[in-house]
Amino acid sequence: MDPGLELPGDARTLLDAVLAIGADVDLHAVLGRILEASRRLTDADLSGTGRAEDAIGELGRALREVGDARLVAHVRLTDGILELGQVLGDTEAAPRLVESLSEVVGEVVRTRTSQEVGSAGDPTTLVVPVPTRLADPGVLVVDRVEDRPVLRGIMLDLAAVAASQVGLILDRQEALREQARLLVARDRQRIARDLHDLVIQRLFATGMQLQGARDLDVAELRTRVDGTVAELDGAIDELRSVIFELGTGAGRSLVEDVRSLLGEYAGVLGFQPLLRLQGPVDRALAPEAGGHVLGTLREALSNVARHAGAGSVCVELTASSAWFRLRVVDDGAGFDPAEPSTGRGTANLRGRAEELGGHLLVTSAPGAGTTLEWVIPAVG
């Protein structure tokens, strides 16, 4: 590691403490990766979601390697809904772990105080607040951290250093998004104003043309007036719809609509479902496909509420350049897929997917819960 590397004071102090207690060379290298990644983030271009995820992933991988942990996960708390973001390590274990830590996560977010869950001498779980000013609050979860002598007493502090860097990434990304939203809003106002002016000018010009037609004979005048009125009606309807859309904005994003739906079903289910996001979910689909996603999710959650008797549900939205996947996993009673179904719910969900060029897969077994996977093509 470069001895001349400029680091925040707390990070440099932490590194010096580790070096002083005789850490092995590999540990030095991993600590160097964490702090080097922190330095690079100062000048990094994090305007894209993918770039920010890469930066957080680099920090998470290094932190996991330092503590020999099973996984490192970034968890957000948005409007009371737990959202599982990036997971480094055991991705299958992450949803259940986060659900089991929901109360701890809420307390850590509220108090901004780290907690260590587990027994002394055994692998523990660290829950560390991610300090943010603009982005949604959250935590880093570092699971099954080995009690290595070289890290005794400082692993929690090291995780806090990484969490503070994650907070900087998220705040910077949110600031860039807000700047883009302001630019779009300003542009919308300008276009709306221009359209209003164009409508007025067009109406004025049409009135002048009609005034000039007063000397025409009755039959020709009637034809001209009828044609002009029909043309103006169509133009005005089109412009009105564009002006309304520009003036009110494009509406909520798909993720915001999903959060709202999960909040609605928390009362029906008796618990708050966990939301997991992977990839550019808000940019993966054409606008008309978003309604199908919400309809499918509503039907799936209704089925869980009516039939599953579940104690937890994880809703996953995953997007790539080719596919978009909605996955709903519950720990309920399950069922035998070989038995004939009496309802139309599954057929409707399959029809929605096939209409968009996708497919539906439902897997279940008695006593083993149910997994629904609804996959459609992405915009690309």
C-alpha positions as CSV (number, residue, x, y, z in Angstrom):
1,M,0.0,0.0,0.0
2,D,1.2,3.5,-0.8
3,P,2.6,5.0,2.4
4,G,1.9,8.5,1.0
5,L,-1.8,7.8,0.4
6,E,-4.1,10.6,1.7
7,L,-6.8,9.2,4.0
8,P,-9.4,10.5,6.4
9,G,-8.1,10.8,9.9
10,D,-10.2,8.1,11.4
11,A,-9.3,5.7,8.6
12,R,-5.5,6.4,8.9
13,T,-5.7,5.9,12.7
14,L,-7.5,2.6,12.2
15,L,-5.0,1.3,9.7
16,D,-2.1,2.3,12.0
17,A,-3.7,0.4,14.8
18,V,-4.0,-2.7,12.7
19,L,-0.4,-2.5,11.5
20,A,0.8,-2.0,15.1
21,I,-0.6,-5.3,16.3
22,G,1.1,-7.4,13.7
23,A,-1.4,-8.2,11.1
24,D,-0.3,-10.7,8.4
25,V,0.6,-9.4,4.9
26,D,-2.7,-10.6,3.3
27,L,-4.7,-8.6,5.8
28,H,-2.6,-5.5,5.1
29,A,-3.4,-5.9,1.4
30,V,-7.1,-6.2,2.0
31,L,-7.2,-3.2,4.3
32,G,-5.3,-1.3,1.7
33,R,-8.0,-2.2,-0.9
34,I,-10.7,-0.8,1.4
35,L,-8.8,2.5,2.0
36,E,-7.6,2.7,-1.6
37,A,-11.2,2.2,-2.8
38,S,-12.3,5.0,-0.5
39,R,-9.6,7.3,-2.0
40,R,-10.7,6.6,-5.5
41,L,-14.3,7.4,-4.7
42,T,-13.4,11.0,-4.2
43,D,-12.8,11.5,-7.9
44,A,-15.0,8.7,-9.3
45,D,-17.9,9.3,-11.7
46,L,-20.8,7.8,-9.8
47,S,-23.6,9.3,-12.0
48,G,-24.7,5.9,-13.1
49,T,-26.4,3.3,-10.8
50,G,-24.0,0.6,-12.1
51,R,-20.9,2.7,-11.2
52,A,-22.2,3.3,-7.7
53,E,-23.0,-0.4,-7.3
54,D,-19.5,-1.3,-8.4
55,A,-18.0,1.0,-5.9
56,I,-20.1,-0.3,-3.0
57,G,-19.3,-3.9,-4.2
58,E,-15.6,-3.2,-4.0
59,L,-15.9,-2.0,-0.4
60,G,-18.1,-4.9,0.5
61,R,-15.8,-7.6,-1.0
62,A,-12.8,-6.2,0.8
63,L,-14.7,-5.9,4.1
64,R,-15.9,-9.5,3.8
65,E,-12.4,-10.8,3.1
66,V,-11.0,-8.9,6.1
67,G,-13.5,-10.5,8.5
68,D,-13.7,-13.8,6.7
69,A,-17.5,-13.2,6.8
70,R,-20.2,-15.3,5.2
71,L,-21.7,-12.2,3.6
72,V,-21.8,-8.4,3.5
73,A,-25.1,-6.8,2.6
74,H,-26.4,-3.3,2.1
75,V,-29.9,-2.8,3.5
76,R,-32.0,0.3,3.1
77,L,-35.0,1.3,5.2
78,T,-37.4,3.3,3.0
79,D,-40.9,4.3,4.3
80,G,-40.7,1.4,6.8
81,I,-39.9,-1.1,4.1
82,L,-36.6,-3.1,4.3
83,E,-34.8,-3.2,0.9
84,L,-32.0,-5.6,0.4
85,G,-29.5,-4.1,-2.0
86,Q,-26.1,-5.5,-2.9
87,V,-25.0,-8.8,-1.3
88,L,-21.4,-10.0,-1.4
89,G,-21.1,-13.6,-0.5
90,D,-24.0,-16.0,0.3
91,T,-26.8,-14.4,-1.7
92,E,-29.3,-17.2,-0.8
93,A,-29.0,-16.7,2.9
94,A,-29.3,-12.9,2.8
95,P,-33.1,-12.4,2.6
96,R,-33.8,-14.7,5.6
97,L,-31.0,-13.2,7.6
98,V,-32.2,-9.6,7.0
99,E,-35.7,-10.5,7.9
100,S,-34.5,-12.0,11.2
101,L,-32.6,-8.8,11.9
102,S,-35.4,-6.4,11.0
103,E,-35.8,-5.0,14.5
104,V,-32.1,-4.6,15.0
105,V,-31.8,-2.8,11.6
106,G,-34.6,-0.4,12.6
107,E,-33.0,0.3,15.9
108,V,-29.5,0.9,14.3
109,V,-31.0,3.2,11.8
110,R,-32.9,5.1,14.4
111,T,-30.1,5.4,16.9
112,R,-27.2,5.5,14.4
113,T,-25.3,3.1,16.7
114,S,-23.7,-0.1,15.6
115,Q,-24.7,-3.4,17.1
116,E,-23.0,-6.8,17.3
117,V,-25.3,-9.8,17.4
118,G,-24.1,-13.1,18.7
119,S,-22.2,-14.8,21.5
120,A,-18.6,-13.9,22.4
121,G,-16.1,-16.3,20.9
122,D,-18.5,-17.3,18.1
123,P,-18.9,-15.9,14.6
124,T,-21.0,-12.7,15.1
125,T,-23.1,-10.4,12.9
126,L,-22.3,-6.7,12.7
127,V,-25.0,-4.2,11.9
128,V,-23.5,-0.8,11.2
129,P,-25.4,2.4,10.2
130,V,-24.7,3.9,6.8
131,P,-24.6,7.7,7.5
132,T,-26.5,9.6,4.8
133,R,-27.9,13.1,4.4
134,L,-29.7,12.9,1.1
135,A,-30.2,9.2,0.4
136,D,-32.5,6.8,2.3
137,P,-31.0,5.5,5.6
138,G,-29.7,2.0,5.8
139,V,-27.1,-0.3,7.3
140,L,-24.3,-2.6,6.4
141,V,-24.8,-6.2,7.6
142,V,-21.6,-8.2,8.0
143,D,-22.5,-11.8,8.9
144,R,-20.5,-14.5,10.7
145,V,-17.4,-12.4,11.3
146,E,-14.6,-14.7,12.6
147,D,-13.1,-13.6,16.0
148,R,-9.6,-13.3,14.6
149,P,-7.2,-12.0,17.3
150,V,-5.7,-9.5,15.0
151,L,-9.1,-7.8,14.5
152,R,-10.4,-8.1,18.1
153,G,-11.8,-4.7,19.1
154,I,-11.5,-3.0,15.7
155,M,-13.6,-5.0,13.3
156,L,-16.7,-2.9,14.2
157,D,-14.7,0.3,13.6
158,L,-13.5,-1.0,10.3
159,A,-17.0,-1.8,9.2
160,A,-18.0,1.7,10.2
161,V,-15.3,3.2,8.0
162,A,-16.6,1.2,5.1
163,A,-20.2,2.2,5.9
164,S,-19.3,5.9,5.9
165,Q,-17.8,5.5,2.4
166,V,-21.0,3.8,1.3
167,G,-23.0,6.7,2.7
168,L,-20.9,9.2,0.7
169,I,-21.5,7.2,-2.5
170,L,-25.2,7.1,-2.0
171,D,-25.4,10.8,-1.1
172,R,-23.4,11.8,-4.2
173,Q,-25.6,9.6,-6.4
174,E,-28.8,11.1,-4.9
175,A,-27.4,14.6,-5.4
176,L,-26.7,13.8,-9.1
177,R,-30.2,12.4,-9.5
178,E,-31.8,15.5,-7.9
179,Q,-29.8,17.7,-10.2
180,A,-31.1,15.7,-13.2
181,R,-34.7,15.9,-11.9
182,L,-34.4,19.7,-11.5
183,L,-33.0,20.0,-15.1
184,V,-35.9,17.9,-16.4
185,A,-38.5,19.9,-14.5
186,R,-37.0,23.2,-15.8
187,D,-37.1,21.8,-19.3
188,R,-40.6,20.6,-18.9
189,Q,-41.7,24.1,-17.8
190,R,-40.0,25.7,-20.8
191,I,-41.7,23.2,-23.2
192,A,-45.1,23.7,-21.6
193,R,-44.8,27.4,-21.9
194,D,-43.7,27.2,-25.6
195,L,-46.6,24.9,-26.3
196,H,-49.0,27.3,-24.8
197,D,-47.6,30.1,-26.9
198,L,-47.8,28.0,-30.0
199,V,-51.5,27.1,-29.4
200,I,-52.4,30.8,-28.9
201,Q,-50.6,31.8,-32.0
202,R,-52.1,29.0,-34.0
203,L,-55.6,29.9,-32.8
204,F,-55.0,33.6,-33.7
205,A,-53.7,32.7,-37.2
206,T,-56.7,30.5,-37.8
207,G,-59.1,33.3,-36.7
208,M,-57.5,35.6,-39.3
209,Q,-58.0,33.0,-42.0
210,L,-61.6,32.6,-41.1
211,Q,-62.0,36.4,-41.2
212,G,-60.6,36.4,-44.7
213,A,-63.1,33.8,-45.8
214,R,-66.1,36.0,-45.3
215,D,-66.4,36.8,-49.1
216,L,-66.6,33.2,-50.1
217,D,-69.9,31.6,-51.1
218,V,-71.9,29.7,-48.5
219,A,-71.0,26.2,-49.7
220,E,-67.2,26.9,-49.9
221,L,-67.2,28.7,-46.6
222,R,-69.0,25.9,-44.8
223,T,-66.4,23.4,-46.2
224,R,-63.5,25.5,-45.1
225,V,-64.9,26.2,-41.6
226,D,-65.7,22.5,-41.0
227,G,-62.3,21.4,-42.0
228,T,-60.5,24.1,-40.0
229,V,-62.6,23.3,-36.8
230,A,-61.8,19.6,-37.1
231,E,-58.1,20.2,-37.5
232,L,-58.0,22.6,-34.6
233,D,-59.9,20.2,-32.3
234,G,-57.4,17.5,-33.0
235,A,-54.4,19.7,-32.5
236,I,-55.8,21.2,-29.3
237,D,-56.5,17.7,-27.9
238,E,-53.0,16.5,-28.6
239,L,-51.4,19.7,-27.2
240,R,-53.5,19.6,-24.1
241,S,-52.5,16.1,-23.3
242,V,-48.8,16.9,-23.9
243,I,-49.0,20.1,-21.8
244,F,-50.7,18.2,-19.0
245,E,-48.1,15.5,-19.0
246,L,-45.2,18.0,-19.0
247,G,-46.8,20.1,-16.3
248,T,-47.4,17.2,-13.9
249,G,-44.3,15.1,-14.6
250,A,-44.0,11.4,-15.6
251,G,-45.3,10.0,-12.3
252,R,-43.7,7.7,-9.9
253,S,-41.1,5.1,-10.7
254,L,-41.8,1.4,-10.7
255,V,-39.8,0.9,-7.5
256,E,-41.8,3.7,-5.8
257,D,-45.1,2.0,-6.9
258,V,-43.8,-1.4,-5.6
259,R,-42.9,0.1,-2.3
260,S,-46.4,1.6,-2.0
261,L,-48.0,-1.8,-2.9
262,L,-45.9,-3.6,-0.3
263,G,-46.9,-1.0,2.3
264,E,-50.6,-1.6,1.4
265,Y,-50.3,-5.4,1.8
266,A,-48.4,-5.2,5.1
267,G,-51.7,-4.9,6.9
268,V,-53.3,-7.7,4.9
269,L,-50.4,-10.1,5.5
270,G,-49.8,-9.1,9.1
271,F,-46.1,-8.4,8.4
272,Q,-44.0,-6.2,6.2
273,P,-42.6,-8.0,3.1
274,L,-38.9,-7.6,2.4
275,L,-37.9,-6.0,-0.9
276,R,-34.8,-6.9,-2.8
277,L,-33.5,-4.9,-5.8
278,Q,-30.8,-6.0,-8.3
279,G,-29.8,-4.1,-11.4
280,P,-31.4,-1.1,-13.1
281,V,-34.9,-2.0,-12.3
282,D,-36.4,1.5,-13.1
283,R,-34.9,1.6,-16.5
284,A,-35.4,-2.0,-17.6
285,L,-39.1,-1.9,-18.9
286,A,-41.3,0.1,-21.2
287,P,-43.8,2.2,-19.3
288,E,-46.8,0.0,-20.3
289,A,-45.0,-3.1,-18.8
290,G,-44.9,-1.5,-15.4
291,G,-48.7,-2.0,-15.0
292,H,-48.3,-5.7,-15.7
293,V,-45.6,-6.0,-13.0
294,L,-47.8,-4.3,-10.4
295,G,-50.8,-6.4,-11.4
296,T,-48.7,-9.6,-11.1
297,L,-47.3,-8.6,-7.8
298,R,-50.7,-7.7,-6.4
299,E,-52.1,-11.1,-7.5
300,A,-49.1,-12.9,-6.0
301,L,-49.4,-11.1,-2.6
302,S,-53.2,-11.7,-2.6
303,N,-52.6,-15.5,-3.1
304,V,-50.1,-15.5,-0.2
305,A,-52.6,-13.7,2.1
306,R,-55.5,-16.0,1.1
307,H,-53.8,-19.4,1.0
308,A,-50.2,-19.6,2.3
309,G,-50.4,-18.7,6.0
310,A,-46.9,-17.4,5.6
311,G,-44.8,-15.6,8.2
312,S,-42.5,-13.9,5.8
313,V,-42.4,-12.9,2.1
314,C,-39.4,-11.7,0.0
315,V,-40.2,-9.7,-3.2
316,E,-37.2,-9.5,-5.6
317,L,-37.0,-7.3,-8.7
318,T,-34.0,-8.2,-10.9
319,A,-33.1,-6.4,-14.1
320,S,-30.4,-7.1,-16.7
321,S,-29.9,-5.9,-20.3
322,A,-32.1,-8.8,-21.5
323,W,-34.6,-9.8,-18.9
324,F,-36.7,-8.5,-16.0
325,R,-37.7,-10.9,-13.2
326,L,-40.2,-10.5,-10.4
327,R,-39.7,-13.2,-7.8
328,V,-42.0,-13.7,-4.8
329,V,-40.9,-16.2,-2.2
330,D,-43.0,-17.1,0.9
331,D,-42.4,-19.5,3.8
332,G,-46.0,-20.6,3.9
333,A,-47.8,-24.0,3.7
334,G,-47.1,-24.6,0.1
335,F,-49.0,-27.0,-2.1
336,D,-48.7,-29.9,-4.5
337,P,-48.3,-28.5,-8.1
338,A,-49.7,-31.8,-9.5
339,E,-53.1,-31.2,-8.0
340,P,-55.5,-29.3,-10.3
341,S,-56.1,-25.7,-9.5
342,T,-59.6,-24.3,-9.1
343,G,-58.8,-20.6,-9.5
344,R,-57.7,-18.5,-12.4
345,G,-55.0,-16.5,-10.7
346,T,-52.0,-18.5,-12.1
347,A,-53.5,-18.6,-15.6
348,N,-53.9,-14.8,-15.5
349,L,-50.3,-14.3,-14.4
350,R,-49.0,-16.7,-17.1
351,G,-51.1,-14.8,-19.6
352,R,-49.6,-11.5,-18.6
353,A,-46.1,-12.8,-19.0
354,E,-46.8,-14.5,-22.4
355,E,-48.4,-11.4,-23.7
356,L,-45.1,-9.6,-23.2
357,G,-43.0,-12.5,-24.5
358,G,-42.1,-13.9,-21.1
359,H,-43.0,-16.9,-18.9
360,L,-44.1,-17.9,-15.4
361,L,-42.7,-20.5,-13.2
362,V,-44.2,-21.5,-9.8
363,T,-42.5,-24.0,-7.6
364,S,-43.9,-25.4,-4.3
365,A,-44.3,-28.4,-2.1
366,P,-46.5,-29.1,0.9
367,G,-44.9,-27.4,4.0
368,A,-42.0,-25.9,1.9
369,G,-43.5,-22.5,0.9
370,T,-43.9,-21.2,-2.7
371,T,-41.7,-19.4,-5.1
372,L,-43.2,-17.5,-8.1
373,E,-40.9,-16.3,-10.9
374,W,-42.4,-14.0,-13.5
375,V,-39.9,-13.1,-16.3
376,I,-40.4,-10.8,-19.3
377,P,-37.9,-9.2,-21.8
378,A,-36.3,-6.0,-20.8
379,V,-36.1,-2.9,-23.0
380,G,-32.3,-3.6,-23.5
